[in-house]
Amino acid sequence: MANVSLQISQLPLYHGPIVRIRIGGQTYNVSKRLLCYHSLYSRRMFEGKSEDANEQSTELKEVHGVVSNRSFELLLQWLYLGRLFLAHEASSTDEITAMIELARLADMVEIKDTGMDAEIAKYTRETALSSLLLDEMDEMAKKIKKANIHHITPGHLHAASYLPKGHSIRLLLAKASIDAYLHSEDFKFSNKIHEVPEFAADLLQELREAPSRVWRSGARERASPTGDI
């Protein structure tokens, strides 16, 4: 997943002054140029007249589902390497959690367009979601419809609802859910449609757009699963 062109274009940003960022008991030494180039939040913090700017050091308070050592290290991984990578021992559910947390951190620190959002969605889709296609056999089809959301939890929907409208992660979760919503009698997120209005709105948007992705299988019509997300 390495973004070579991004890395090359950023080489001059890797040198120069260092800022120190503390999260929990961990301190990170980060290139000021690199961080401030990509983060408007950091630019205001370290290039203004605040105490943080004077000391070139700050502490980010841990925020559940947003600011953590893991999410900040993933952010640094993307800024320095142009790629995202999680340990293989992480479960698919944990990977989705980590990607949503990273997306929320990036939104909080106002990361300008580096392709990160698209890469987060791509990583989530390829690593954590099923890419199986519908089968002609009814029982197999039922299993596959649920497979697309097997690793997604209600907590993921709630966490993603804090992201801006139209964010790629929000749309991904809605697209992954639409087939199970339309064809499963026991849709696992039925309650969340009422409890998380942002998810309901995203799902409704996908329902409106689904006809353009409808495909025929024999005499029946079904909306394509997540292959086009």
C-alpha positions as semicolon CSV with decimal commas, in nm:
position;residue;x (nm);y (nm);z (nm)
1;M;0,000;0,000;0,000
2;A;0,301;0,229;-0,008
3;N;0,242;0,560;-0,180
4;V;0,584;0,614;-0,339
5;S;0,504;0,946;-0,504
6;L;0,377;1,083;-0,172
7;Q;0,695;0,973;0,004
8;I;0,925;1,129;-0,256
9;S;0,740;1,461;-0,263
10;Q;0,762;1,482;0,117
11;L;1,133;1,410;0,158
12;P;1,225;1,775;0,229
13;L;0,963;1,780;0,506
14;Y;1,135;1,502;0,702
15;H;1,422;1,731;0,804
16;G;1,433;2,032;1,030
17;P;1,285;2,117;1,371
18;I;1,124;1,850;1,586
19;V;0,811;1,887;1,799
20;R;0,729;1,661;2,092
21;I;0,380;1,520;2,135
22;R;0,284;1,327;2,449
23;I;-0,003;1,079;2,460
24;G;-0,041;0,887;2,781
25;G;0,307;0,786;2,892
26;Q;0,452;0,795;2,540
27;T;0,636;1,089;2,382
28;Y;0,671;1,117;2,004
29;N;0,935;1,327;1,830
30;V;0,786;1,437;1,501
31;S;0,907;1,652;1,214
32;K;0,743;1,991;1,263
33;R;0,747;2,065;0,891
34;L;0,582;1,735;0,804
35;L;0,315;1,761;1,072
36;C;0,230;2,125;1,013
37;Y;0,226;2,080;0,637
38;H;-0,050;1,821;0,660
39;S;-0,234;1,924;0,978
40;L;-0,402;2,263;1,011
41;Y;-0,460;2,187;1,379
42;S;-0,085;2,135;1,434
43;R;0,000;2,445;1,234
44;R;-0,211;2,662;1,462
45;M;-0,064;2,489;1,767
46;F;0,307;2,508;1,683
47;E;0,330;2,816;1,461
48;G;0,123;3,054;1,674
49;K;0,202;3,239;1,995
50;S;0,071;2,982;2,240
51;E;0,267;2,806;2,513
52;D;0,278;2,496;2,292
53;A;0,442;2,701;2,017
54;N;0,698;2,843;2,257
55;E;0,791;2,503;2,395
56;Q;0,742;2,314;2,066
57;S;0,577;2,049;2,279
58;T;0,221;1,952;2,365
59;E;0,011;1,681;2,524
60;L;-0,287;1,524;2,352
61;K;-0,536;1,390;2,603
62;E;-0,653;1,039;2,527
63;V;-1,008;1,034;2,392
64;H;-1,185;0,701;2,358
65;G;-1,230;0,611;1,995
66;V;-1,027;0,907;1,870
67;V;-0,694;0,984;2,038
68;S;-0,478;0,692;2,145
69;N;-0,122;0,573;2,097
70;R;-0,245;0,335;1,828
71;S;-0,432;0,596;1,627
72;F;-0,147;0,848;1,651
73;E;0,111;0,588;1,548
74;L;-0,104;0,497;1,247
75;L;-0,126;0,865;1,160
76;L;0,254;0,896;1,176
77;Q;0,287;0,578;0,971
78;W;0,078;0,735;0,696
79;L;0,252;1,074;0,709
80;Y;0,603;0,926;0,701
81;L;0,552;0,614;0,487
82;G;0,234;0,677;0,291
83;R;0,088;0,341;0,390
84;L;-0,123;0,174;0,658
85;F;-0,033;-0,152;0,825
86;L;-0,164;-0,334;1,132
87;A;-0,021;-0,638;1,305
88;H;-0,143;-0,964;1,153
89;E;-0,268;-1,084;1,490
90;A;-0,532;-0,809;1,495
91;S;-0,880;-0,942;1,428
92;S;-1,091;-0,804;1,144
93;T;-1,319;-0,636;1,397
94;D;-1,019;-0,471;1,566
95;E;-0,891;-0,352;1,229
96;I;-1,220;-0,180;1,153
97;T;-1,209;-0,021;1,498
98;A;-0,853;0,102;1,437
99;M;-0,938;0,248;1,095
100;I;-1,242;0,437;1,228
101;E;-1,033;0,566;1,518
102;L;-0,766;0,684;1,273
103;A;-1,026;0,852;1,053
104;R;-1,165;1,040;1,353
105;L;-0,818;1,147;1,467
106;A;-0,735;1,270;1,115
107;D;-1,060;1,466;1,115
108;M;-0,983;1,613;1,458
109;V;-0,634;1,735;1,365
110;E;-0,761;1,854;1,027
111;I;-0,541;1,649;0,797
112;K;-0,571;1,804;0,454
113;D;-0,619;1,582;0,153
114;T;-0,333;1,331;0,131
115;G;-0,541;1,041;0,007
116;M;-0,565;0,911;0,363
117;D;-0,944;0,880;0,371
118;A;-0,945;0,676;0,052
119;E;-0,664;0,455;0,182
120;I;-0,846;0,398;0,512
121;A;-1,158;0,290;0,325
122;K;-0,954;0,069;0,090
123;Y;-0,773;-0,097;0,380
124;T;-1,100;-0,157;0,563
125;R;-1,269;-0,301;0,256
126;E;-0,984;-0,529;0,150
127;T;-0,879;-0,650;0,494
128;A;-1,188;-0,654;0,709
129;L;-1,494;-0,695;0,488
130;S;-1,612;-0,991;0,286
131;S;-1,579;-0,957;-0,091
132;L;-1,781;-1,267;-0,165
133;L;-2,041;-1,258;-0,441
134;L;-2,394;-1,389;-0,416
135;D;-2,450;-1,755;-0,490
136;E;-2,750;-1,905;-0,661
137;M;-2,819;-2,131;-0,363
138;D;-3,054;-1,963;-0,116
139;E;-2,878;-2,083;0,199
140;M;-2,539;-1,980;0,070
141;A;-2,677;-1,643;-0,038
142;K;-2,812;-1,581;0,312
143;K;-2,473;-1,650;0,464
144;I;-2,296;-1,425;0,216
145;K;-2,535;-1,137;0,272
146;K;-2,447;-1,146;0,641
147;A;-2,076;-1,195;0,570
148;N;-2,037;-0,839;0,448
149;I;-2,123;-0,710;0,796
150;H;-2,000;-1,004;1,001
151;H;-1,705;-0,808;1,145
152;I;-1,888;-0,476;1,177
153;T;-2,031;-0,398;1,521
154;P;-2,293;-0,149;1,642
155;G;-2,004;0,035;1,806
156;H;-1,846;0,089;1,465
157;L;-2,162;0,253;1,334
158;H;-2,183;0,479;1,639
159;A;-1,815;0,578;1,619
160;A;-1,832;0,647;1,245
161;S;-2,137;0,869;1,295
162;Y;-1,903;1,138;1,434
163;L;-1,725;1,162;1,099
164;P;-1,840;1,427;0,849
165;K;-2,131;1,352;0,619
166;G;-2,009;1,184;0,303
167;H;-1,691;1,049;0,466
168;S;-1,566;0,737;0,287
169;I;-1,583;0,523;0,604
170;R;-1,946;0,615;0,667
171;L;-2,037;0,532;0,309
172;L;-1,842;0,207;0,324
173;L;-2,032;0,086;0,631
174;A;-2,365;0,176;0,469
175;K;-2,275;0,000;0,143
176;A;-2,159;-0,308;0,332
177;S;-2,492;-0,317;0,518
178;I;-2,735;-0,257;0,236
179;D;-2,760;-0,614;0,103
180;A;-2,825;-0,763;0,447
181;Y;-3,075;-0,484;0,517
182;L;-3,270;-0,561;0,200
183;H;-3,264;-0,940;0,218
184;S;-3,213;-1,054;0,579
185;E;-3,510;-1,103;0,809
186;D;-3,288;-1,052;1,115
187;F;-3,081;-0,750;1,009
188;K;-2,830;-0,707;1,292
189;F;-2,842;-0,327;1,288
190;S;-3,218;-0,279;1,295
191;N;-3,202;-0,094;1,626
192;K;-2,917;0,127;1,508
193;I;-3,133;0,265;1,228
194;H;-3,334;0,437;1,501
195;E;-3,048;0,504;1,743
196;V;-2,790;0,639;1,497
197;P;-2,960;0,882;1,258
198;E;-2,638;0,936;1,063
199;F;-2,625;0,565;0,976
200;A;-2,993;0,572;0,880
201;A;-2,929;0,868;0,649
202;D;-2,630;0,695;0,487
203;L;-2,830;0,376;0,441
204;L;-3,116;0,572;0,284
205;Q;-2,872;0,738;0,047
206;E;-2,742;0,398;-0,058
207;L;-3,096;0,270;-0,112
208;R;-3,158;0,562;-0,347
209;E;-2,838;0,492;-0,538
210;A;-2,866;0,112;-0,535
211;P;-3,066;0,081;-0,862
212;S;-2,756;0,190;-1,054
213;R;-2,571;-0,110;-0,910
214;V;-2,847;-0,365;-0,948
215;W;-2,750;-0,675;-1,139
216;R;-2,955;-0,974;-1,259
217;S;-2,893;-1,328;-1,148
218;G;-3,124;-1,562;-1,338
219;A;-3,478;-1,432;-1,307
220;R;-3,405;-1,240;-0,985
221;E;-3,264;-0,892;-0,926
222;R;-3,031;-0,817;-0,642
223;A;-2,815;-0,522;-0,548
224;S;-2,446;-0,596;-0,586
225;P;-2,264;-0,637;-0,252
226;T;-1,957;-0,432;-0,164
227;G;-1,747;-0,494;-0,472
228;D;-1,792;-0,139;-0,603
229;I;-1,730;0,044;-0,277
